[in-house]
Amino acid sequence: MIFRQLFDSVSGTYSYLLASRAGGEALILDPVLEKADRYCQLLRELDLRLVKAVDTHLHADHVTGLGELRDRTQCITIMGEQSKADVVSMRVSDGDKVMIEGLSLDVMYTPGHTDDSYSYLMGDRVFTGDTLLIRGTGRTDFQNGSSRAQYDSIFNRLLKLPEETLVYPAHDYKGDTVSTIGEEKRYNPRLQVRNVDEYIELMANLKLPNPKMMDVAVPANMHVGLHQEELAKQGLALSARDAINSLGRPDILLVDLREAGERVKHGTISGALHAPYPGIAESLKPGGMLREVAAATGRRVVFFCAFGERSAMAVAAAKNAGLANTAHIEGGLDAWKKVGGPVVMG
């Protein structure tokens, strides 16, 4: 496995690059905007294809690299379903899995630092975001933070993991890089409380200044969505209503770009072909499945996904591959459902 812990000294942020092999698919956790060049250079050097970029929560101390990496690599952006970010490609909830070739991360909802805080468990290690830090815990005094929720996330979720589980946080300010669940149980000063009320009192008395970047970072991180209006201007987008009206038309081929797990959980549109987004480049090449189906039937390919990000990128990819007769459903299945579009549950 390829595992790289990358550090941004300005904000004290750790980002993590994961892949199962050289030449394969990669995932990055908590990327920082200013480090995008470094990540892309590393991806080239290790011959990796970035397919997913995940933020553990909406950060207040740095601007996320999610949007920049999506624009550069056409990767899928992922956050928790509670996130206030305007648009990400995929929203996850507790118990979901985030998968790339050869690797799987279990999604754990661990609110407290913020109400959209998640941790990701991968085998012998857990990425705790700002929920559990090394010899500390994430502050709980803004962004709908809650010391009570954080106590529950730490004591009833994270500390229930095997003691030898490695802890990789999203921040450190003292120079530590990794810990274990057992170490934190024993030596984390904030976890030596007898009950939840003691923890709430301890957190209420921290009196921390606001992060220096907060007024810039929070608004920026809430607006990471891909600008889908451009495609609409070019006539390459269907509103959810128009898409509903075109359902069953013989000249349109609906293509669902979501993953199998998303289809099971949220349903799909009747008659849609399933072609998961990570394989879209292959599918659009001469000889590729979508390319051949479109050529053989003469139908217009209309892509859709969860919120319209992957489908917008697929339209651009199709155009670059020489397949002009495509479009996407603006806002994805989310928008489709909001205007009463029929959904088939798998």
C-alpha positions in Angstrom: 0.0 0.0 0.0 1.1 3.6 -0.7 0.5 5.8 2.3 1.8 9.3 2.5 1.2 11.8 5.4 1.6 15.3 4.0 1.9 18.4 6.2 0.8 22.1 5.7 2.9 24.0 8.2 0.8 27.2 7.9 -2.4 25.6 9.3 -0.9 22.6 11.0 -3.0 20.3 8.7 -2.2 16.7 7.8 -3.4 15.4 4.5 -3.2 11.7 3.6 -2.6 10.2 0.2 -3.7 6.5 -0.1 -3.4 4.0 -2.9 -3.2 0.2 -3.0 -0.4 0.1 -5.7 1.8 2.3 -7.9 0.0 2.9 -11.2 -3.4 2.6 -9.5 -6.2 4.7 -8.1 -5.6 7.1 -5.3 -7.6 8.9 -2.6 -6.7 12.0 -0.6 -8.0 13.1 2.8 -8.2 16.7 3.9 -6.2 18.3 1.1 -5.1 22.0 1.5 -5.6 24.4 -1.4 -2.1 25.8 -1.4 -0.5 22.4 -1.6 -2.4 21.3 -4.7 0.8 21.6 -6.9 2.6 19.3 -4.4 -0.1 16.7 -4.5 -0.3 16.7 -8.3 3.5 16.4 -8.5 3.4 13.4 -6.1 0.6 11.8 -8.0 2.7 12.0 -11.2 5.8 10.7 -9.5 4.0 7.7 -8.1 2.0 7.2 -11.3 -1.3 7.5 -9.4 -4.7 8.6 -10.7 -6.6 10.6 -8.1 -10.2 9.4 -8.1 -11.5 10.6 -4.7 -10.8 13.6 -2.5 -12.4 13.6 1.0 -12.8 16.3 3.6 -13.5 14.9 7.1 -15.5 18.1 7.9 -15.9 21.8 6.8 -12.5 23.2 7.8 -12.2 26.7 9.5 -8.5 27.1 9.5 -7.5 26.5 5.8 -9.1 26.6 2.4 -9.9 23.1 1.2 -8.2 21.6 -1.9 -11.3 19.7 -2.9 -12.5 22.1 -5.7 -9.0 22.7 -7.1 -8.2 18.9 -7.2 -11.5 18.2 -8.8 -10.8 20.8 -11.5 -7.3 19.5 -12.2 -7.9 15.7 -11.9 -11.7 15.3 -12.4 -11.8 13.4 -9.1 -14.9 12.8 -7.0 -15.3 15.1 -4.1 -16.7 13.6 -0.9 -18.1 15.0 2.4 -20.6 14.0 5.0 -24.3 14.4 4.3 -24.5 17.1 7.1 -21.9 19.3 5.4 -22.9 23.0 4.6 -20.7 22.9 1.5 -22.8 23.8 -1.5 -22.1 20.9 -3.8 -19.8 17.9 -3.5 -20.0 14.9 -5.8 -20.9 12.4 -3.1 -22.3 12.7 0.4 -21.7 9.9 2.8 -23.3 8.9 6.1 -22.4 6.6 9.0 -21.9 3.0 7.9 -21.1 3.8 4.3 -17.9 2.7 2.6 -15.6 4.9 0.5 -13.9 2.6 -2.0 -11.1 2.9 -4.5 -9.2 0.1 -6.3 -7.9 -2.2 -3.6 -8.9 0.0 -0.6 -12.0 0.5 1.5 -12.6 3.1 4.2 -15.5 2.7 6.7 -17.4 5.9 7.3 -18.0 6.8 11.0 -20.1 9.8 11.9 -18.3 11.5 14.8 -19.9 14.9 15.4 -18.8 17.3 18.1 -16.0 19.4 16.7 -18.5 20.4 14.0 -21.9 18.8 13.2 -20.5 17.4 9.9 -17.4 15.7 11.4 -16.5 12.2 10.2 -13.8 9.7 10.9 -12.6 7.1 8.4 -11.5 3.6 9.5 -9.2 1.6 7.2 -8.0 -1.7 8.7 -5.4 -0.9 11.3 -5.7 2.8 11.3 -8.4 5.5 11.8 -8.4 9.0 10.3 -10.0 11.1 13.0 -10.2 14.5 11.4 -10.4 17.1 14.2 -12.5 14.9 16.5 -9.6 13.1 18.3 -6.2 14.7 18.1 -2.9 13.5 19.5 -3.1 14.3 23.2 -6.0 16.6 22.5 -9.5 16.9 21.0 -11.0 19.3 18.5 -12.5 22.5 19.9 -16.3 22.5 20.0 -17.2 26.2 20.3 -18.3 27.0 16.7 -19.9 25.5 13.5 -22.6 23.8 15.5 -20.0 22.1 17.7 -21.1 20.2 20.7 -19.0 18.9 23.6 -21.7 16.4 24.5 -21.8 15.0 20.9 -18.0 14.9 20.9 -17.8 13.0 24.1 -20.1 10.4 22.7 -18.1 10.3 19.4 -14.9 9.7 21.2 -15.9 7.6 24.2 -18.6 5.5 22.5 -17.2 5.2 19.0 -13.5 5.9 18.6 -12.2 4.6 21.9 -14.2 1.3 21.3 -11.8 0.5 18.5 -8.9 -1.9 19.2 -6.3 -0.3 21.4 -3.5 -0.9 18.8 -5.5 1.1 16.1 -3.3 3.8 14.7 -4.7 7.4 15.1 -4.0 9.8 12.3 -5.6 13.2 12.9 -6.2 16.1 10.5 -4.1 18.5 12.6 -1.2 18.7 15.0 0.5 21.7 16.5 3.2 20.1 18.5 5.1 17.9 16.0 3.4 14.5 16.7 2.4 12.5 13.6 0.6 9.4 14.8 -0.7 7.8 18.0 -2.8 4.8 19.0 -6.3 4.5 20.5 -4.7 2.9 23.6 -2.2 5.7 24.0 -4.9 8.3 23.8 -7.1 6.5 26.3 -4.2 6.6 28.8 -2.4 9.8 28.1 -4.7 12.3 26.4 -5.3 14.9 29.2 -8.8 15.7 27.9 -9.9 12.1 28.1 -9.2 11.6 31.8 -12.7 12.8 32.8 -15.1 10.8 34.8 -18.2 11.7 32.8 -19.8 13.7 30.1 -20.5 16.7 32.4 -16.8 17.0 33.3 -15.9 16.9 29.7 -18.4 19.7 28.8 -17.0 21.8 31.6 -13.4 21.2 30.5 -14.2 22.2 26.9 -16.1 25.3 28.0 -13.1 26.6 29.8 -10.6 26.4 26.9 -11.1 30.1 25.9 -9.4 29.6 22.5 -9.1 32.4 20.0 -10.8 31.9 16.6 -8.6 30.4 13.9 -6.8 33.1 11.9 -8.2 32.0 8.6 -11.7 31.4 9.8 -13.4 34.3 8.1 -11.9 33.4 4.8 -11.8 29.6 5.0 -15.4 28.9 6.1 -17.2 30.9 3.3 -14.7 29.5 0.7 -15.2 26.0 1.9 -18.9 26.3 1.6 -18.6 27.2 -2.1 -16.5 24.4 -3.5 -19.1 23.2 -6.0 -18.4 22.9 -9.7 -20.1 25.7 -11.7 -22.7 23.9 -13.6 -24.2 27.0 -15.2 -21.7 27.0 -18.0 -23.0 23.7 -19.3 -26.6 25.1 -19.2 -25.5 28.1 -21.3 -24.0 25.8 -23.9 -27.3 23.8 -24.0 -25.6 20.8 -22.5 -27.8 20.6 -19.4 -31.4 19.5 -18.7 -33.2 20.8 -15.7 -34.7 18.0 -13.6 -38.2 18.9 -14.9 -37.1 18.7 -18.5 -35.4 15.4 -17.8 -38.6 14.0 -16.3 -40.6 15.1 -19.3 -38.1 13.3 -21.6 -38.3 10.0 -19.7 -38.9 7.1 -22.0 -38.0 9.1 -25.2 -36.4 6.7 -27.6 -33.7 9.2 -28.7 -32.3 9.7 -25.2 -30.0 7.3 -23.3 -29.8 7.9 -19.5 -26.5 7.0 -17.9 -26.2 6.7 -14.1 -22.6 7.5 -13.1 -23.0 6.7 -9.4 -21.6 3.7 -7.5 -23.6 0.6 -6.8 -23.9 1.5 -3.1 -25.4 4.8 -3.9 -27.9 3.2 -6.3 -29.0 0.7 -3.6 -29.4 3.5 -1.0 -31.0 6.2 -3.0 -32.6 4.4 -6.0 -32.2 5.2 -9.7 -34.1 6.2 -12.8 -36.0 3.6 -14.8 -34.1 2.5 -17.9 -30.8 4.1 -17.0 -27.6 2.4 -18.0 -25.1 2.0 -15.2 -21.6 3.3 -15.9 -19.7 4.3 -12.7 -17.9 7.6 -13.1 -14.3 6.4 -12.4 -14.4 4.3 -15.6 -15.9 7.0 -17.8 -12.7 7.8 -19.7 -12.4 4.2 -20.8 -16.1 4.0 -21.7 -15.8 7.1 -24.0 -12.7 5.9 -25.9 -13.2 4.4 -29.4 -14.4 0.8 -28.7 -15.6 1.8 -25.2 -19.0 0.8 -24.1 -20.7 4.2 -24.1 -19.1 5.3 -27.3 -20.3 2.2 -29.1 -23.8 2.3 -27.7 -24.2 6.0 -28.6 -22.8 5.4 -32.1 -24.9 2.3 -32.7 -28.2 3.8 -31.5 -27.7 7.5 -32.4 -29.2 8.4 -29.0 -28.2 11.4 -27.0 -26.4 10.4 -23.9 -27.7 12.1 -20.8 -25.5 11.6 -17.7 -26.7 11.9 -14.2 -25.2 11.4 -10.7 -26.1 12.4 -7.1 -25.8 16.2 -7.4 -24.6 17.0 -10.9 -20.8 17.2 -10.4 -19.8 13.9 -11.8 -22.2 14.3 -14.7 -20.9 17.8 -15.5 -17.4 16.4 -15.7 -18.6 13.5 -17.8 -20.1 15.9 -20.4 -16.7 17.7 -20.5 -14.9 14.3 -20.8 -17.3 13.2 -23.6 -16.7 16.4 -25.5 -12.9 16.0 -25.2 -13.3 12.4 -26.5 -15.2 13.6 -29.5 -18.6 12.6 -28.4 -20.6 15.8 -28.8 -24.2 14.7 -28.4 -24.4 14.5 -24.6 -25.9 16.4 -21.7 -26.4 16.1 -18.0 -29.2 16.5 -15.5 -28.5 19.6 -13.5 -28.4 18.9 -9.8 -28.5 15.2 -10.3 -30.9 12.7 -8.7 -31.2 15.1 -5.7 -32.8 17.7 -8.0 -34.9 15.0 -9.8 -36.4 13.8 -6.5 -37.1 17.3 -5.3 -39.4 18.0 -8.3 -41.1 14.6 -7.9 -39.2 12.5 -10.4 -40.0 8.8 -10.2 -37.3 6.6 -8.6 -36.8 2.9 -8.8 -35.4 1.3 -5.7 -33.0 -1.5 -6.3 
